[in-house]
Amino acid sequence: MNTALDEWFAAEILPHEGALTRYLKRVCSNQSDVADIRQDVYIRIYESAGRARPNLPKAFMFATARNLMADRARRGRIVSIDYTQDLDSLNVLVDDISPERRLSSRQELRVLSEALDGLSDNCRSVIWLRRVEGLSQREAAQRLGMQEGTLESHLCRGLRTLAEAVFRSECVDEPRSGARGSESGTEHG
């Protein structure tokens, strides 16, 4: 470890932890993420300060927090693989599911599976650990032996690829019905 960097971090950044925490609680939509986000801010600051110390550490800390929140918001809009939102639909008997819905679900699963298979090993591993096993960014990075920034890049790239594959398959399935729907909408309106 770099003792001078550690001392700088302890003297210039950590005294503002309370202010940072209050700021994150004010701007973060999910309060349970505040500690993780604060830790991510610290990691970014520490790594950046290892290259060059900022002139205004407190301002740099808040700018880093804002940028991290903006990054998270952008990633959140890309795609969220979260099947827990539809738990009520899972509480049905298999016999109650229509053949069309079974076929559609199998097709969606096939598309997703093929897209996962097409990802690089790193992207696939990162997505599996973060989205399926539910590990934090730090835990996943430690398990895979990579920097958190690298892990984040693999996650974004992988999720973007999966989203494109899923949306591409939906677009292929819907042109005829979508065209009819828009024609009928114009006839009535």
C-alpha positions in Angstrom: 0.0 0.0 0.0 1.0 3.6 -0.6 1.4 5.1 2.9 1.4 8.7 1.6 -1.7 8.1 -0.4 -3.4 6.5 2.6 -2.5 9.4 4.8 -3.8 11.9 2.2 -7.0 10.0 1.8 -7.6 9.8 5.6 -6.8 13.5 6.0 -8.6 15.0 3.0 -11.5 12.7 2.1 -12.6 10.7 5.1 -13.4 13.8 7.2 -16.2 14.6 4.7 -17.8 11.2 5.0 -20.9 12.6 6.8 -21.5 15.2 4.2 -21.1 12.7 1.4 -23.5 10.3 3.1 -26.1 13.0 3.6 -25.8 14.0 -0.1 -26.2 10.4 -1.3 -29.2 9.9 0.9 -30.7 13.0 -0.5 -30.1 12.1 -4.2 -30.2 8.3 -4.2 -33.6 6.7 -5.0 -32.7 3.5 -3.3 -31.4 4.2 0.3 -30.0 0.7 0.6 -27.5 1.5 -2.1 -26.0 4.5 -0.3 -23.2 2.6 1.4 -22.2 0.8 -1.8 -22.2 4.1 -3.8 -20.1 5.8 -1.1 -17.7 2.9 -1.3 -17.5 3.2 -5.1 -16.9 6.9 -4.7 -14.0 6.2 -2.4 -12.5 3.6 -4.7 -12.6 6.0 -7.7 -11.1 8.8 -5.7 -8.4 6.6 -4.3 -7.5 5.2 -7.7 -7.5 8.6 -9.3 -5.4 10.2 -6.4 -2.9 7.4 -6.9 -2.2 9.0 -10.3 -2.5 12.7 -9.3 -3.9 14.3 -6.2 -6.8 16.7 -6.8 -6.3 20.4 -5.8 -9.8 20.5 -4.2 -10.4 17.1 -2.6 -13.9 17.9 -1.2 -15.1 19.3 -4.5 -13.5 16.4 -6.3 -15.3 13.9 -4.0 -18.7 15.5 -4.7 -18.0 15.6 -8.5 -17.1 12.0 -8.4 -20.3 11.1 -6.5 -22.4 13.1 -9.1 -20.6 11.3 -12.0 -21.1 7.9 -10.4 -24.8 8.6 -9.8 -25.1 9.7 -13.5 -23.3 6.5 -14.6 -25.7 4.4 -12.5 -28.7 6.2 -13.9 -27.6 5.6 -17.5 -26.9 1.9 -16.8 -30.2 1.6 -15.1 -31.9 2.7 -18.3 -30.1 0.3 -20.5 -31.7 -2.9 -19.2 -32.5 -4.6 -16.0 -32.6 -8.3 -15.8 -34.8 -8.7 -12.9 -37.3 -11.5 -13.0 -38.5 -10.9 -9.4 -40.9 -8.2 -10.5 -43.2 -10.7 -12.1 -43.5 -13.1 -9.1 -47.3 -13.2 -9.3 -47.2 -14.7 -12.8 -45.1 -17.5 -11.4 -47.8 -18.5 -9.0 -49.8 -20.4 -11.6 -50.0 -24.1 -12.4 -48.2 -25.2 -15.5 -51.5 -26.4 -16.9 -52.8 -22.9 -16.7 -50.2 -21.5 -19.1 -51.3 -21.3 -22.7 -49.3 -23.1 -25.4 -48.6 -19.8 -27.0 -47.2 -18.4 -23.8 -45.0 -21.5 -23.4 -43.7 -21.2 -26.9 -43.0 -17.5 -26.5 -41.2 -18.1 -23.2 -39.1 -20.9 -24.7 -38.2 -18.6 -27.7 -37.3 -15.8 -25.3 -35.2 -18.1 -23.2 -33.5 -19.4 -26.4 -32.7 -15.9 -27.6 -31.3 -14.9 -24.2 -29.3 -18.2 -23.9 -27.8 -17.7 -27.4 -26.9 -14.1 -26.6 -25.2 -15.2 -23.3 -23.3 -17.9 -25.2 -22.1 -15.2 -27.7 -20.6 -13.0 -24.9 -16.9 -13.1 -24.0 -16.1 -15.3 -21.0 -15.5 -12.1 -18.9 -18.8 -10.5 -19.8 -20.7 -13.7 -19.1 -19.0 -14.3 -15.8 -19.6 -10.7 -14.6 -23.3 -10.9 -15.6 -23.7 -14.2 -13.9 -22.1 -13.1 -10.6 -23.8 -9.7 -10.5 -27.3 -10.5 -11.8 -27.8 -14.2 -11.0 -25.7 -14.7 -7.9 -26.4 -11.2 -6.7 -22.8 -10.4 -5.7 -21.8 -6.8 -5.1 -19.5 -5.1 -7.5 -16.6 -5.5 -5.1 -17.3 -9.1 -4.4 -17.5 -10.0 -8.1 -14.3 -8.1 -8.9 -12.5 -9.9 -6.1 -13.8 -13.3 -7.2 -12.8 -12.7 -10.9 -9.5 -10.9 -10.0 -10.2 -7.7 -11.9 -10.5 -4.0 -11.2 -14.0 -2.8 -10.4 -13.9 -0.4 -13.3 -13.1 -3.3 -15.7 -15.9 -5.3 -14.2 -18.3 -2.4 -14.7 -17.3 -2.2 -18.3 -17.8 -5.9 -18.9 -21.2 -5.6 -17.2 -22.4 -2.7 -19.3 -21.2 -4.2 -22.5 -22.7 -7.6 -21.7 -26.1 -6.1 -20.7 -26.2 -3.9 -23.7 -25.5 -6.9 -26.0 -28.3 -9.0 -24.2 -30.7 -6.1 -24.5 -30.0 -5.7 -28.2 -30.5 -9.4 -28.8 -33.8 -9.5 -26.9 -35.1 -6.3 -28.5 -34.0 -7.5 -32.0 -35.9 -10.7 -31.5 -39.0 -8.8 -30.4 -38.8 -6.6 -33.5 -38.5 -9.6 -35.8 -41.6 -11.1 -34.1 -43.8 -8.0 -34.2 -43.6 -6.2 -37.5 -46.8 -7.7 -39.0 -48.9 -7.4 -35.9 -47.5 -3.9 -35.2 -48.2 -2.8 -38.7 -51.8 -4.0 -38.5 -52.2 -2.3 -35.1 -51.1 1.0 -36.4 -53.3 0.7 -39.5 -56.4 -0.2 -37.4 -55.5 2.8 -35.1 -55.5 5.2 -38.1 -58.8 3.8 -39.4 -60.6 4.4 -36.1 -58.9 7.7 -35.2 
